[in-house]
Amino acid sequence: MTQEALFDRSIRANFGWVSYRLPSKDGVLVLEPQHFIDPEANTERPWEEGSRNGFVVAPFSLVHGPELWLNPLIRWQGAVPNAKALTAAAEWMDLTVSDDEPSGEHREHHDSQHYLEFCQSVRQITEILQNKPQDSEGHHEIEALQKVVWSRTKSIQLQSEAHPCLLFEALCQAYPSMHIVLLHHPVYGIWLGSSPETLVEKETPKIRSMALAGTRSLAHTGPWEDKEIKEQRLVVDYLQERFASKSIPLNLQETSTVQKGPVEHLLNKIEGNSSISCYEMAHCLHPTPAVAGFPVPESVKYILENEPYPRSLYAGYWGYLNEEGNGLLSVNLRCLHWQDKHVRLYMGAGILPESDAETEWLETCRKSETLMNILQSLGWISPAAGILGE
């Protein structure tokens, strides 16, 4: 049985599935892709402090759903399931599950209305950030708000040969420096992500995080704009404050520029020594100003009340932790939600008082190229699907 066929049967049996490939370090790939099946995922186990040796998946906000985890009950490494994994899967799986593929119309979705709506929302946010509108009694409603990360989605129909496992393999080949994940959970469905941003990495006693907020096109050269520098500083200051709240002495690396897919970012890595668990630190940090805004509580409130759809796993975090609680949890950024042959991509931009709506739109278009370029290279969508990012 191929990996794709096993995936299809697992999903029809409502099993959990995780495939992940850790990012390379200093140009060296640290591990082959890891895969596992959790036949008991539909029990909706919450992730708790004592949980070990499993994959945690958390949404942007717990308002959007629970924080869950999966057990590696059937596990293998590499591109093909081994005989032991296949035997274990067969023992768990209901072999009467249908292998028929659902049919559907395959077409791209174009809607320039999304461009207009996104720009209008950005202008509303910048007006709030600049003017701080007053309520009927003359009080500032959102006085402290300095930044909001506003997101949008992009829906596409894929060709009949499209398959999540093939996309996972293509992403692993294309982006060795990113954390690549294919996840199915009965609660959240099928998601694929190619994350450039580490939320927490723990290798006892070392604990690490990063600020990765400033974004620009690869075509830009020279010094970074003040807007991106300010956006990066908000995240750096937040991370330093959060680590200090846990009494963790920090080593903050100098700001550098790093390419991640079709864009480049400002990057500050931070590191300290602590006995604190990866799980506890993730709860302390998430969500950061890089995915929410600043101050975090006010920006999350604005997003939950105004974005026209639930983010679900977009801008949440996920990753595998071992028996000691060490591992890597990354922010789920360059991601899509897979529903049959229809996918929905998610992308966002940090809005500050000086933001320009069209510039922010173009930033989301460039971020969507991380996945769009791979979908086009596989022949699953036409080049026209990328027009205006819609």
VENRABEL-V44011 format. One record per residue. N is the residue number from 1. RES is the residue in one letter. D_CENTER is the distance of its C-alpha to the mean C-alpha in Angstrom with 2 decimals. Layout:
n: {N:N}
res: {RES:RES}
d_center: {D_CENTER:D_CENTER}
This chain:
n: {1:2:3:4:5:6:7:8:9:10:11:12:13:14:15:16:17:18:19:20:21:22:23:24:25:26:27:28:29:30:31:32:33:34:35:36:37:38:39:40:41:42:43:44:45:46:47:48:49:50:51:52:53:54:55:56:57:58:59:60:61:62:63:64:65:66:67:68:69:70:71:72:73:74:75:76:77:78:79:80:81:82:83:84:85:86:87:88:89:90:91:92:93:94:95:96:97:98:99:100:101:102:103:104:105:106:107:108:109:110:111:112:113:114:115:116:117:118:119:120:121:122:123:124:125:126:127:128:129:130:131:132:133:134:135:136:137:138:139:140:141:142:143:144:145:146:147:148:149:150:151:152:153:154:155:156:157:158:159:160:161:162:163:164:165:166:167:168:169:170:171:172:173:174:175:176:177:178:179:180:181:182:183:184:185:186:187:188:189:190:191:192:193:194:195:196:197:198:199:200:201:202:203:204:205:206:207:208:209:210:211:212:213:214:215:216:217:218:219:220:221:222:223:224:225:226:227:228:229:230:231:232:233:234:235:236:237:238:239:240:241:242:243:244:245:246:247:248:249:250:251:252:253:254:255:256:257:258:259:260:261:262:263:264:265:266:267:268:269:270:271:272:273:274:275:276:277:278:279:280:281:282:283:284:285:286:287:288:289:290:291:292:293:294:295:296:297:298:299:300:301:302:303:304:305:306:307:308:309:310:311:312:313:314:315:316:317:318:319:320:321:322:323:324:325:326:327:328:329:330:331:332:333:334:335:336:337:338:339:340:341:342:343:344:345:346:347:348:349:350:351:352:353:354:355:356:357:358:359:360:361:362:363:364:365:366:367:368:369:370:371:372:373:374:375:376:377:378:379:380:381:382:383:384:385:386:387:388:389:390}
res: {M:T:Q:E:A:L:F:D:R:S:I:R:A:N:F:G:W:V:S:Y:R:L:P:S:K:D:G:V:L:V:L:E:P:Q:H:F:I:D:P:E:A:N:T:E:R:P:W:E:E:G:S:R:N:G:F:V:V:A:P:F:S:L:V:H:G:P:E:L:W:L:N:P:L:I:R:W:Q:G:A:V:P:N:A:K:A:L:T:A:A:A:E:W:M:D:L:T:V:S:D:D:E:P:S:G:E:H:R:E:H:H:D:S:Q:H:Y:L:E:F:C:Q:S:V:R:Q:I:T:E:I:L:Q:N:K:P:Q:D:S:E:G:H:H:E:I:E:A:L:Q:K:V:V:W:S:R:T:K:S:I:Q:L:Q:S:E:A:H:P:C:L:L:F:E:A:L:C:Q:A:Y:P:S:M:H:I:V:L:L:H:H:P:V:Y:G:I:W:L:G:S:S:P:E:T:L:V:E:K:E:T:P:K:I:R:S:M:A:L:A:G:T:R:S:L:A:H:T:G:P:W:E:D:K:E:I:K:E:Q:R:L:V:V:D:Y:L:Q:E:R:F:A:S:K:S:I:P:L:N:L:Q:E:T:S:T:V:Q:K:G:P:V:E:H:L:L:N:K:I:E:G:N:S:S:I:S:C:Y:E:M:A:H:C:L:H:P:T:P:A:V:A:G:F:P:V:P:E:S:V:K:Y:I:L:E:N:E:P:Y:P:R:S:L:Y:A:G:Y:W:G:Y:L:N:E:E:G:N:G:L:L:S:V:N:L:R:C:L:H:W:Q:D:K:H:V:R:L:Y:M:G:A:G:I:L:P:E:S:D:A:E:T:E:W:L:E:T:C:R:K:S:E:T:L:M:N:I:L:Q:S:L:G:W:I:S:P:A:A:G:I:L:G:E}
d_center: {30.12:27.32:23.74:22.93:25.85:24.88:21.37:23.09:25.60:23.17:21.23:24.64:25.72:22.71:21.69:18.37:16.98:14.61:14.62:12.98:14.12:13.99:14.01:17.59:19.58:22.28:22.07:22.73:20.54:20.60:20.27:20.55:17.93:18.37:18.65:19.83:20.91:21.40:24.20:24.16:20.58:22.11:23.77:20.63:21.02:19.53:18.10:20.92:22.10:24.37:21.93:21.90:21.12:18.22:14.54:12.98:10.36:10.10:9.38:9.20:12.93:15.35:17.17:14.71:15.51:16.22:14.49:15.52:16.12:17.58:20.63:21.28:24.58:24.83:23.39:23.93:22.92:23.04:23.10:25.68:26.12:29.23:32.27:31.58:28.15:29.68:32.61:30.53:28.40:31.68:33.13:30.31:29.78:31.92:33.37:34.45:30.93:31.25:29.93:30.54:27.82:27.56:28.82:27.52:27.94:25.82:25.49:23.20:22.46:23.67:24.09:25.01:25.15:21.39:22.23:24.98:23.09:20.21:22.87:24.91:22.17:21.55:25.32:25.61:23.15:25.00:28.24:27.19:26.12:29.38:31.86:30.65:32.47:34.94:35.56:39.04:40.38:39.33:36.51:33.22:30.54:27.47:29.41:26.87:23.90:23.14:19.68:17.35:13.88:14.55:12.32:13.60:13.18:15.02:16.78:18.42:20.90:20.99:24.15:25.61:24.89:21.10:19.56:16.11:17.64:18.93:15.69:14.18:17.34:17.27:13.83:15.21:18.29:16.94:14.46:16.10:14.62:10.96:9.50:9.66:9.18:11.15:11.51:14.25:15.26:18.24:16.82:13.47:14.48:12.96:9.32:8.48:5.68:7.06:5.63:8.59:8.42:10.08:10.45:13.54:15.50:18.86:21.88:24.79:26.04:23.51:20.39:18.01:15.28:14.67:14.79:13.04:13.83:16.65:15.93:18.68:19.87:21.28:24.57:24.97:27.21:28.93:27.96:24.80:25.43:26.07:23.28:20.54:22.53:22.79:19.08:18.49:21.39:20.05:17.06:19.47:21.99:19.66:18.57:22.26:23.35:21.02:22.17:25.71:25.52:25.22:28.06:26.16:27.89:25.53:25.71:23.93:23.82:24.93:22.67:21.96:20.45:17.98:17.03:13.56:14.12:16.24:15.85:16.78:15.84:17.93:17.23:18.86:18.58:20.11:21.78:24.25:26.21:25.95:26.55:23.78:21.36:17.73:17.17:19.37:17.81:14.28:16.08:17.94:15.12:12.44:11.74:12.82:14.47:11.81:9.65:12.78:15.96:19.16:20.85:17.86:19.86:21.36:18.28:16.47:19.78:19.99:16.60:17.45:20.90:20.37:17.25:18.70:16.16:14.14:10.40:10.29:7.01:5.20:5.02:6.09:6.37:7.91:10.62:14.34:17.16:20.73:24.04:24.34:20.96:19.89:16.67:13.24:10.34:7.24:4.71:1.16:2.96:5.49:5.43:8.59:10.66:13.83:17.15:20.13:20.34:18.50:14.85:12.98:10.59:8.71:9.33:10.89:13.60:15.31:18.72:21.71:25.39:26.11:23.28:24.51:23.07:23.48:22.06:18.83:18.79:19.31:16.42:14.05:16.09:15.67:11.88:12.22:14.57:12.13:12.06:15.31:17.35:16.69:17.48:20.59:21.63:21.66:23.91:21.94:22.02:24.58:24.25:25.23:21.91:20.57:23.40:22.44:18.81:19.88}
